[in-house]
């Protein structure tokens, strides 16, 4: 009975020594040179008492955005109040350590971000050290570039209406890793207040019988399917592409036709109403001489047509003669 406490103390001392050695190895920057168990959750110690972590692998995530911003988040709500948590993040470029972040007293819910440079092959080693009374557990999870990457939106998005159908085409997204085109899942939003359409392994989509009175605002995002990446994340939405509707061209033609057609119709009605007057103005009749002139013209007696004026009658002159002799006789 007395030996039991001694053996317990010795066992506890050995356990503490083992834990300290394990934590030292885990926090060593040379961890990038060790064998990497990508995608596998390592639990140390593998045997013995461990701190219970419900669904551990679903409680943390590291992602790398197209802007080279690394973000790691964790959330452990089920930990007991007395549990102590520390977080260590190692970033490796192949076997070379490029960043190391250590948070000895981390909160149960937290996140950390780090700006990275372009590296050949990025590995992120995420380590959680959990201690509760005389128990301790170390959880280690390793990401590679394919697991970390969040894709940018699809490239070369175009949309147009042809023969009454809306045609949307796009290109493959750029990626740090070469993937089969069948690994990409696209989400298409047409801006028509309907649910976004999920499309896999295709680079075009046709919406039959497009509404010509509706303006489509097309945008897309992409992610990898579960087979190609564990816990994939959607990319940001692309810039919206507005479809130029043919209805506007039709309306323009209708307006122009109406603007020119109505005056022409009005003019035609006016011509019909005033046809006689307009015809006389546009096509005046050929002048014709009066009937009394036609008789002389038909006889070709043009010279007798004009009668000479009669000669004037002679004017009679009256001469008065005075008898001067009688006048003179009476005077003497």
DARA-V593786 format. One record per run of one state. SS is the DSSP state (alpha for helix, beta for strand, coil for the rest). FROM is the first residue (numbers start at 1). LEN is the number of residues. Records with the same first field share a line. If there is no record, write none. Layout:
SS=FROM-LEN ; FROM-LEN
This chain:
coil=1-1 ; 27-2 ; 34-4 ; 39-3 ; 45-11 ; 59-1 ; 65-4 ; 76-8 ; 94-2 ; 104-5 ; 116-6 ; 133-2 ; 144-1 ; 150-5 ; 163-2 ; 172-9 ; 190-7 ; 201-3 ; 208-9 ; 225-16 ; 243-3 ; 274-1 ; 283-8 ; 300-3 ; 306-18 ; 330-3
alpha=2-25 ; 29-5 ; 56-3 ; 145-4 ; 181-3 ; 246-28 ; 275-8 ; 291-9 ; 303-3 ; 324-6
beta=38-1 ; 42-3 ; 60-5 ; 69-7 ; 84-10 ; 96-8 ; 109-7 ; 122-11 ; 135-9 ; 149-1 ; 155-8 ; 165-7 ; 184-6 ; 197-4 ; 204-4 ; 217-8 ; 241-2
